[in-house]
Amino acid sequence: MLAILNTAILTAAGSYNYQPISWHEARGLVRAYEIDSAVGHQSTAEILTTLLGREIPVNRQNFSQQPGQRALVFKLRGRAPEGVILSVPEIEAIGFGFYLLTRLT
């Protein structure tokens, strides 16, 4: 199962591999795998749904990545102001990238 994260976070001790991937690769991953969303903000879920072509639900869960599990990370290229929930246009203005975080052990 592919986890969907709205930040790069190590949820358990272990060895990880963290690599940038293209938007095209990210779309391919969400089409090929069952997903487990750990996206905690509605605006982020909305932009991910649009970008990835698949419903990415809001799911404020305590996620723990398991050995061998991969996670698609959506990462903003800048910091949001303290306590502000960003709109989709504001997220687009900041910029973002996709990364693949794989827990090795």
N, CA, C and O atoms as a MOPAC input file, in Angstrom:
PM7 MOZYME 1SCF
protein

 N      0.84600 1    -1.17400 1     0.00000 1
 C      0.00000 1     0.00000 1     0.00000 1
 C      0.89400 1     1.24000 1     0.00000 1
 O      1.86000 1     1.32100 1     0.75800 1
 N      0.56400 1     2.18200 1    -0.84300 1
 C      1.31000 1     3.42600 1    -0.97900 1
 C      0.70600 1     4.47000 1    -0.04700 1
 O     -0.47700 1     4.79400 1    -0.15400 1
 N      1.50900 1     4.98800 1     0.85600 1
 C      1.05000 1     6.06400 1     1.73700 1
 C      1.16000 1     7.39200 1     0.99100 1
 O      2.03900 1     7.56700 1     0.14700 1
 N      0.27400 1     8.31100 1     1.30200 1
 C      0.32100 1     9.66300 1     0.75900 1
 C      0.53800 1    10.60700 1     1.93700 1
 O     -0.28800 1    10.66800 1     2.84800 1
 N      1.64900 1    11.34300 1     1.91900 1
 C      2.00900 1    12.23900 1     3.01400 1
 C      2.11500 1    13.67400 1     2.50700 1
 O      2.52300 1    13.90800 1     1.37000 1
 N      1.74400 1    14.63600 1     3.35900 1
 C      1.86800 1    16.03800 1     2.96300 1
 C      3.10600 1    16.69700 1     3.57300 1
 O      3.21200 1    17.92300 1     3.61200 1
 N      4.02500 1    15.88400 1     4.03900 1
 C      5.32900 1    16.35500 1     4.46700 1
 C      6.25300 1    15.14500 1     4.57100 1
 O      5.79100 1    14.01400 1     4.72600 1
 N      7.54200 1    15.38500 1     4.48600 1
 C      8.51000 1    14.30000 1     4.66300 1
 C      8.74700 1    14.13300 1     6.15500 1
 O      9.26100 1    15.03600 1     6.81600 1
 N      8.37400 1    12.98200 1     6.67800 1
 C      8.52500 1    12.73000 1     8.10300 1
 C      8.89400 1    11.26500 1     8.31200 1
 O      8.33200 1    10.37100 1     7.68000 1
 N      9.84100 1    11.04100 1     9.20200 1
 C     10.21200 1     9.67600 1     9.56200 1
 C      9.37900 1     9.29600 1    10.77700 1
 O      9.56200 1     9.85300 1    11.85900 1
 N      8.46800 1     8.35100 1    10.59800 1
 C      7.50400 1     8.01000 1    11.64100 1
 C      7.97500 1     6.88600 1    12.54700 1
 O      7.31600 1     6.56700 1    13.53700 1
 N      9.11100 1     6.28400 1    12.21700 1
 C      9.66400 1     5.20500 1    13.02400 1
 C     11.16300 1     5.13100 1    12.75600 1
 O     11.63600 1     5.57000 1    11.70800 1
 N     11.90100 1     4.57700 1    13.70300 1
 C     13.34200 1     4.39200 1    13.51400 1
 C     13.56800 1     3.40900 1    12.37800 1
 O     12.78600 1     2.47600 1    12.19200 1
 N     14.62700 1     3.61400 1    11.62600 1
 C     14.94500 1     2.71500 1    10.52100 1
 C     15.79400 1     3.43100 1     9.49400 1
 O     16.20100 1     4.57700 1     9.68700 1
 N     16.05300 1     2.74500 1     8.40700 1
 C     16.78600 1     3.31500 1     7.27600 1
 C     15.78000 1     3.64300 1     6.17900 1
 O     14.84700 1     2.88200 1     5.92500 1
 N     15.98600 1     4.79300 1     5.53200 1
 C     15.06000 1     5.27600 1     4.52700 1
 C     15.80800 1     5.71900 1     3.27800 1
 O     16.99400 1     6.04500 1     3.32900 1
 N     15.10100 1     5.72400 1     2.16500 1
 C     15.57800 1     6.29700 1     0.92300 1
 C     14.57100 1     7.36900 1     0.53200 1
 O     13.36800 1     7.11000 1     0.52000 1
 N     15.04700 1     8.57700 1     0.21100 1
 C     14.18000 1     9.71200 1    -0.09900 1
 C     14.66800 1    10.32800 1    -1.39300 1
 O     15.76300 1    10.88800 1    -1.44500 1
 N     13.85000 1    10.22700 1    -2.45100 1
 C     14.26500 1    10.68200 1    -3.76800 1
 C     13.19200 1    11.54600 1    -4.41700 1
 O     12.00500 1    11.25000 1    -4.28200 1
 N     13.58600 1    12.61100 1    -5.11900 1
 C     12.60300 1    13.38700 1    -5.87100 1
 C     12.08500 1    12.56300 1    -7.04600 1
 O     12.82600 1    11.79300 1    -7.65700 1
 N     10.79800 1    12.73800 1    -7.35200 1
 C     10.21700 1    12.08200 1    -8.52100 1
 C      9.39800 1    13.11900 1    -9.28500 1
 O      9.03300 1    14.16200 1    -8.74100 1
 N      9.12100 1    12.82700 1   -10.52100 1
 C      8.36100 1    13.75000 1   -11.36200 1
 C      6.86500 1    13.63300 1   -11.07800 1
 O      6.40000 1    12.66200 1   -10.48000 1
 N      6.13500 1    14.63900 1   -11.51900 1
 C      4.68100 1    14.61500 1   -11.42300 1
 C      4.13900 1    13.39200 1   -12.16900 1
 O      3.21200 1    12.73800 1   -11.69100 1
 N      4.70800 1    13.08100 1   -13.32800 1
 C      4.27700 1    11.92000 1   -14.12000 1
 C      4.48300 1    10.61600 1   -13.32500 1
 O      3.60400 1     9.75400 1   -13.30900 1
 N      5.62900 1    10.48000 1   -12.67600 1
 C      5.88700 1     9.29200 1   -11.85800 1
 C      4.91800 1     9.20900 1   -10.68300 1
 O      4.43600 1     8.12600 1   -10.34900 1
 N      4.63200 1    10.34200 1   -10.05900 1
 C      3.68900 1    10.37300 1    -8.93200 1
 C      2.30500 1     9.91500 1    -9.37600 1
 O      1.66000 1     9.13100 1    -8.67900 1
 N      1.84100 1    10.39700 1   -10.52800 1
 C      0.53400 1     9.97000 1   -11.06400 1
 C      0.51500 1     8.47100 1   -11.31600 1
 O     -0.47500 1     7.79800 1   -11.03000 1
 N      1.60800 1     7.95200 1   -11.85000 1
 C      1.69300 1     6.51600 1   -12.11500 1
 C      1.60900 1     5.69000 1   -10.84400 1
 O      0.96300 1     4.64200 1   -10.82100 1
 N      2.25800 1     6.15600 1    -9.78900 1
 C      2.22000 1     5.42700 1    -8.52000 1
 C      0.81700 1     5.35200 1    -7.94200 1
 O      0.38800 1     4.28400 1    -7.50700 1
 N      0.09000 1     6.47500 1    -7.92900 1
 C     -1.24500 1     6.45600 1    -7.33100 1
 C     -2.23800 1     5.66800 1    -8.17800 1
 O     -3.26200 1     5.21100 1    -7.67000 1
 N     -1.94500 1     5.50800 1    -9.45300 1
 C     -2.79300 1     4.66700 1   -10.31100 1
 C     -2.50000 1     3.18600 1   -10.11100 1
 O     -3.39100 1     2.35000 1   -10.25600 1
 N     -1.25200 1     2.85900 1    -9.77600 1
 C     -0.82700 1     1.46400 1    -9.69900 1
 C     -1.06100 1     0.81200 1    -8.33800 1
 O     -1.09700 1    -0.41500 1    -8.24100 1
 N     -1.22000 1     1.61500 1    -7.29100 1
 C     -1.28600 1     1.06600 1    -5.93600 1
 C     -2.54700 1     1.49500 1    -5.19600 1
 O     -3.13900 1     2.53700 1    -5.48000 1
 N     -2.93300 1     0.67000 1    -4.25200 1
 C     -3.92800 1     1.08000 1    -3.27400 1
 C     -3.24900 1     2.13200 1    -2.41100 1
 O     -2.05600 1     2.02300 1    -2.12500 1
 N     -3.99600 1     3.15100 1    -1.99200 1
 C     -3.37700 1     4.23500 1    -1.23900 1
 C     -3.91300 1     4.31400 1     0.19100 1
 O     -5.02600 1     3.88100 1     0.48800 1
 N     -3.08200 1     4.88100 1     1.05700 1
 C     -3.43300 1     5.16300 1     2.44600 1
 C     -3.06500 1     6.62600 1     2.69100 1
 O     -1.90200 1     6.95200 1     2.92700 1
 N     -4.06200 1     7.49400 1     2.63100 1
 C     -3.80800 1     8.92700 1     2.79000 1
 C     -3.58100 1     9.27500 1     4.25600 1
 O     -4.32600 1     8.85300 1     5.14100 1
 N     -2.52800 1    10.06000 1     4.48600 1
 C     -2.28600 1    10.66000 1     5.79400 1
 C     -2.20200 1    12.17700 1     5.61900 1
 O     -1.47300 1    12.85700 1     6.34100 1
 N     -2.95800 1    12.69400 1     4.65100 1
 C     -3.00200 1    14.12300 1     4.35100 1
 C     -3.98300 1    14.77500 1     5.32000 1
 O     -5.14900 1    14.38600 1     5.39100 1
 N     -3.50700 1    15.76000 1     6.05600 1
 C     -4.30600 1    16.32100 1     7.12700 1
 C     -5.02900 1    17.62100 1     6.83000 1
 O     -5.74700 1    18.12400 1     7.69500 1
 N     -4.86800 1    18.18400 1     5.63800 1
 C     -5.49000 1    19.47000 1     5.32400 1
 C     -6.30300 1    19.37400 1     4.04700 1
 O     -5.86400 1    18.78600 1     3.05900 1
 N     -7.49800 1    19.96100 1     4.07800 1
 C     -8.40800 1    19.89600 1     2.94300 1
 C     -7.81000 1    20.50600 1     1.68000 1
 O     -7.92900 1    19.92300 1     0.60200 1
 N     -7.16700 1    21.67100 1     1.79200 1
 C     -6.61800 1    22.31100 1     0.58900 1
 C     -5.53000 1    21.44800 1    -0.05000 1
 O     -5.42800 1    21.38500 1    -1.27600 1
 N     -4.72800 1    20.79300 1     0.76400 1
 C     -3.69000 1    19.90500 1     0.22900 1
 C     -4.32200 1    18.70000 1    -0.44800 1
 O     -3.88500 1    18.29500 1    -1.52500 1
 N     -5.34000 1    18.12600 1     0.16900 1
 C     -6.04200 1    16.98900 1    -0.43200 1
 C     -6.65400 1    17.38100 1    -1.77400 1
 O     -6.62500 1    16.59800 1    -2.72300 1
 N     -7.20600 1    18.58900 1    -1.85600 1
 C     -7.81800 1    19.06100 1    -3.10100 1
 C     -6.79100 1    19.20700 1    -4.21100 1
 O     -7.02900 1    18.76500 1    -5.33500 1
 N     -5.65200 1    19.81900 1    -3.91200 1
 C     -4.65200 1    20.00100 1    -4.96900 1
 C     -4.05500 1    18.65200 1    -5.36900 1
 O     -3.77500 1    18.43600 1    -6.54700 1
 N     -3.85600 1    17.74400 1    -4.41600 1
 C     -3.34500 1    16.42200 1    -4.75700 1
 C     -4.33200 1    15.66100 1    -5.62700 1
 O     -3.92600 1    14.99200 1    -6.57800 1
 N     -5.61400 1    15.75200 1    -5.32100 1
 C     -6.63900 1    15.10400 1    -6.13500 1
 C     -6.57100 1    15.62400 1    -7.57200 1
 O     -6.64200 1    14.84500 1    -8.52200 1
 N     -6.43400 1    16.93800 1    -7.72400 1
 C     -6.34900 1    17.53500 1    -9.05700 1
 C     -5.07100 1    17.10700 1    -9.77700 1
 O     -5.11900 1    16.69700 1   -10.93600 1
 N     -3.94000 1    17.20000 1    -9.09700 1
 C     -2.65300 1    16.89300 1    -9.72400 1
 C     -2.49700 1    15.41200 1   -10.06300 1
 O     -1.92400 1    15.06100 1   -11.09500 1
 N     -3.00600 1    14.55300 1    -9.19200 1
 C     -2.76600 1    13.11900 1    -9.34500 1
 C     -3.87700 1    12.38600 1   -10.08800 1
 O     -3.70500 1    11.22900 1   -10.47100 1
 N     -5.01000 1    13.04500 1   -10.29600 1
 C     -6.08600 1    12.41100 1   -11.04400 1
 C     -6.76200 1    11.28000 1   -10.30800 1
 O     -7.34700 1    10.38900 1   -10.92400 1
 N     -6.68300 1    11.31300 1    -8.99100 1
 C     -7.31200 1    10.29700 1    -8.14700 1
 C     -7.70000 1    10.96600 1    -6.83200 1
 O     -6.97500 1    11.81800 1    -6.32000 1
 N     -8.83600 1    10.57500 1    -6.30100 1
 C     -9.30800 1    11.15100 1    -5.04200 1
 C     -8.30500 1    10.86800 1    -3.92300 1
 O     -7.99500 1     9.71500 1    -3.62300 1
 N     -7.80900 1    11.93600 1    -3.32000 1
 C     -6.91800 1    11.83500 1    -2.16100 1
 C     -7.69700 1    12.42800 1    -0.98600 1
 O     -7.83800 1    13.64800 1    -0.89400 1
 N     -8.20000 1    11.58900 1    -0.09500 1
 C     -9.03000 1    12.10600 1     1.00000 1
 C     -8.19900 1    12.70900 1     2.12600 1
 O     -7.03000 1    12.37400 1     2.31300 1
 N     -8.83400 1    13.60500 1     2.86900 1
 C     -8.25400 1    14.10200 1     4.11500 1
 C     -8.35400 1    12.96400 1     5.12400 1
 O     -9.40600 1    12.34200 1     5.27000 1
 N     -7.26300 1    12.70200 1     5.80800 1
 C     -7.25500 1    11.63100 1     6.79900 1
 C     -6.20200 1    11.96800 1     7.84700 1
 O     -5.02400 1    11.65300 1     7.67700 1
 N     -6.62900 1    12.60400 1     8.92300 1
 C     -5.71000 1    12.99600 1    10.00800 1
 C     -5.47700 1    11.78600 1    10.90000 1
 O     -6.13600 1    11.61500 1    11.92600 1
 N     -4.54000 1    10.96000 1    10.49800 1
 C     -4.25200 1     9.73200 1    11.22600 1
 C     -2.84100 1     9.76800 1    11.80300 1
 O     -2.00700 1    10.57300 1    11.38800 1
 N     -2.58800 1     8.89400 1    12.75300 1
 C     -1.23100 1     8.66800 1    13.25300 1
 C     -0.62700 1     7.58200 1    12.38100 1
 O     -0.84100 1     6.39200 1    12.61300 1
 N      0.12600 1     7.99900 1    11.38200 1
 C      0.69500 1     7.09000 1    10.39700 1
 C      2.04600 1     6.58100 1    10.86800 1
 O      2.85100 1     7.35000 1    11.39400 1
 N      2.29900 1     5.29300 1    10.68500 1
 C      3.59400 1     4.69100 1    10.99300 1
 C      4.03500 1     3.87200 1     9.78500 1
 O      3.44600 1     2.83500 1     9.48000 1
 N      5.07200 1     4.34000 1     9.10400 1
 C      5.55100 1     3.66800 1     7.90600 1
 C      6.23000 1     2.36000 1     8.27600 1
 O      7.04900 1     2.31100 1     9.19400 1
 N      5.88400 1     1.30500 1     7.55800 1
 C      6.39700 1    -0.03200 1     7.82900 1
 C      7.60400 1    -0.34400 1     6.93600 1
 O      7.72500 1     0.22900 1     5.85400 1
 N      8.50900 1    -1.25100 1     7.37300 1
 C      9.64200 1    -1.63500 1     6.52800 1
 C      9.15400 1    -2.11200 1     5.15900 1
 O      8.22300 1    -2.91100 1     5.06200 1
 N      9.79500 1    -1.61100 1     4.11100 1
 C      9.42700 1    -1.95500 1     2.75000 1
 C      8.32900 1    -1.07900 1     2.16000 1
 O      8.11200 1    -1.09900 1     0.94800 1
 N      7.64000 1    -0.31900 1     2.98700 1
 C      6.54400 1     0.50400 1     2.50700 1
 C      7.05400 1     1.78000 1     1.86400 1
 O      8.02200 1     2.38600 1     2.32400 1
 N      6.38400 1     2.17800 1     0.79000 1
 C      6.71800 1     3.41300 1     0.09300 1
 C      5.65800 1     4.46500 1     0.39800 1
 O      4.48900 1     4.15200 1     0.62000 1
 N      6.09800 1     5.71600 1     0.40400 1
 C      5.19400 1     6.83200 1     0.63800 1
 C      5.46600 1     7.90300 1    -0.40800 1
 O      6.61400 1     8.26400 1    -0.66700 1
 N      4.39900 1     8.39800 1    -1.00000 1
 C      4.49100 1     9.53000 1    -1.89900 1
 C      4.37800 1    10.78800 1    -1.04600 1
 O      3.38400 1    10.99000 1    -0.34900 1
 N      5.40500 1    11.63000 1    -1.10700 1
 C      5.45500 1    12.84100 1    -0.28400 1
 C      5.21000 1    14.06200 1    -1.17300 1
 O      5.86000 1    14.23800 1    -2.20300 1
 N      4.26600 1    14.89400 1    -0.75600 1
 C      3.99800 1    16.17700 1    -1.38500 1
 C      4.62900 1    17.22500 1    -0.48100 1
 O      4.23700 1    17.37100 1     0.67700 1
 N      5.60800 1    17.95700 1    -1.01000 1
 C      6.35800 1    18.88500 1    -0.16900 1
 C      6.31800 1    20.28400 1    -0.76000 1
 O      6.65200 1    20.48800 1    -1.92700 1
 N      5.90700 1    21.24400 1     0.05700 1
 C      5.94100 1    22.64200 1    -0.35400 1
 C      7.37500 1    23.11600 1    -0.46800 1
 O      8.23800 1    22.66300 1     0.28400 1
 N      7.64100 1    24.01700 1    -1.39200 1
 C      8.98800 1    24.55400 1    -1.59100 1
 C      9.26200 1    25.77100 1    -0.72100 1
 O     10.33600 1    26.36700 1    -0.79900 1
 N      8.31000 1    26.13100 1     0.09100 1
 C      8.46900 1    27.24900 1     1.01600 1
 C      7.63100 1    26.99200 1     2.25400 1
 O      6.86600 1    26.02800 1     2.30100 1
 N      7.76800 1    27.83200 1     3.23700 1
 C      7.01800 1    27.67800 1     4.48100 1
 C      5.73700 1    28.48300 1     4.43500 1
 O      5.70400 1    29.60900 1     3.93900 1
 N      4.68300 1    27.88400 1     4.96100 1
 C      3.42000 1    28.60000 1     5.11800 1
 C      3.51300 1    29.45200 1     6.38400 1
 O      4.23000 1    29.09200 1     7.31800 1
 N      2.79900 1    30.57000 1     6.42400 1
 C      2.77300 1    31.36100 1     7.65300 1
 C      2.20100 1    30.53600 1     8.81200 1
 O      1.37600 1    29.64600 1     8.60500 1
 N      2.64300 1    30.83700 1    10.00700 1
 C      2.20000 1    30.13800 1    11.21900 1
 C      0.68100 1    30.14500 1    11.33800 1
 O      0.05200 1    31.20200 1    11.27800 1
 N      0.09500 1    28.96300 1    11.50700 1
 C     -1.33000 1    28.82300 1    11.78000 1
 C     -2.25200 1    29.09600 1    10.61000 1
 O     -3.46600 1    29.16000 1    10.80100 1
 N     -1.72300 1    29.26000 1     9.39900 1
 C     -2.53800 1    29.57200 1     8.23300 1
 C     -2.82900 1    28.30000 1     7.45000 1
 O     -1.92700 1    27.50400 1     7.18800 1
 N     -4.08700 1    28.11200 1     7.08100 1
 C     -4.46400 1    27.02400 1     6.18800 1
 C     -4.49800 1    27.61200 1     4.78900 1
 O     -5.28300 1    28.51600 1     4.50300 1
 N     -3.64900 1    27.09600 1     3.92500 1
 C     -3.47800 1    27.66200 1     2.59800 1
 C     -4.58500 1    27.22900 1     1.64400 1
 O     -5.11400 1    26.12100 1     1.74100 1
 N     -4.91900 1    28.11500 1     0.73300 1
 C     -5.84700 1    27.78500 1    -0.35100 1
 C     -5.05600 1    27.10300 1    -1.46900 1
 O     -3.82500 1    27.13000 1    -1.47400 1
 N     -5.76800 1    26.49800 1    -2.40600 1
 C     -5.10700 1    25.87200 1    -3.54600 1
 C     -4.25700 1    26.89000 1    -4.31200 1
 O     -3.11000 1    26.57700 1    -4.63100 1
 N     -4.76300 1    28.10000 1    -4.62800 1
 C     -3.90600 1    29.07700 1    -5.32800 1
 C     -2.65300 1    29.46100 1    -4.52000 1
 O     -1.58900 1    29.68000 1    -5.09800 1
 N     -2.77800 1    29.54200 1    -3.20900 1
 C     -1.60900 1    29.87100 1    -2.37400 1
 C     -0.58100 1    28.74300 1    -2.39900 1
 O      0.62100 1    29.00800 1    -2.42600 1
 N     -1.03400 1    27.49200 1    -2.39200 1
 C     -0.12700 1    26.34600 1    -2.48700 1
 C      0.59900 1    26.37600 1    -3.82600 1
 O      1.80700 1    26.14900 1    -3.89000 1
 N     -0.14700 1    26.65900 1    -4.90000 1
 C      0.46900 1    26.73000 1    -6.22200 1
 C      1.49700 1    27.85700 1    -6.29600 1
 O      2.53000 1    27.70800 1    -6.94900 1
 N      1.22500 1    28.98100 1    -5.63300 1
 C      2.15100 1    30.11800 1    -5.65000 1
 C      3.44600 1    29.80200 1    -4.90600 1
 O      4.51600 1    30.24100 1    -5.32700 1
 N      3.37000 1    29.05700 1    -3.82200 1
 C      4.56800 1    28.67500 1    -3.05700 1
 C      5.42000 1    27.71000 1    -3.86600 1
 O      6.64900 1    27.79400 1    -3.85700 1
 N      4.76400 1    26.79500 1    -4.56400 1
 C      5.46900 1    25.76500 1    -5.31700 1
 C      5.58100 1    24.48800 1    -4.50200 1
 O      5.47000 1    24.50700 1    -3.27600 1
 N      5.79800 1    23.39100 1    -5.18600 1
 C      5.82900 1    22.09000 1    -4.52100 1
 C      6.59900 1    21.08800 1    -5.36400 1
 O      6.90700 1    21.33700 1    -6.53000 1
 N      6.90100 1    19.95700 1    -4.75500 1
 C      7.54100 1    18.84500 1    -5.44900 1
 C      7.01400 1    17.54200 1    -4.90800 1
 O      6.38900 1    17.50600 1    -3.84800 1
 N      7.26600 1    16.46900 1    -5.63600 1
 C      6.91000 1    15.12100 1    -5.20700 1
 C      8.18900 1    14.34300 1    -4.91200 1
 O      9.20400 1    14.51000 1    -5.58800 1
 N      8.12000 1    13.49600 1    -3.89800 1
 C      9.25100 1    12.67200 1    -3.47900 1
 C      8.74500 1    11.27700 1    -3.14400 1
 O      7.58500 1    11.09400 1    -2.77500 1
 N      9.62100 1    10.30900 1    -3.27600 1
 C      9.30300 1     8.95000 1    -2.87700 1
 C     10.15600 1     8.61100 1    -1.65900 1
 O     11.38600 1     8.61000 1    -1.72000 1
 N      9.47700 1     8.32600 1    -0.55500 1
 C     10.12700 1     7.96100 1     0.70400 1
 C      9.89400 1     6.47400 1     0.93400 1
 O      8.75200 1     6.04500 1     1.10100 1
 N     10.96100 1     5.68700 1     0.94500 1
 C     10.86400 1     4.25100 1     1.12900 1
 C     11.55500 1     3.87200 1     2.43200 1
 O     12.72200 1     4.20000 1     2.64700 1
 N     10.82700 1     3.18400 1     3.29000 1
 C     11.45500 1     2.68500 1     4.52100 1
 C     12.12000 1     1.36200 1     4.18000 1
 O     11.46000 1     0.41700 1     3.74800 1
 N     13.42300 1     1.30100 1     4.37700 1
 C     14.20500 1     0.11100 1     4.03400 1
 C     14.21500 1    -0.92200 1     5.15000 1
 O     14.05900 1    -2.11700 1     4.89900 1
 N     14.40200 1    -0.45000 1     6.40500 1
 C     14.43600 1    -1.38300 1     7.55300 1
 C     13.62000 1    -0.81700 1     8.69000 1
 O     13.51700 1    -1.44000 1     9.74600 1

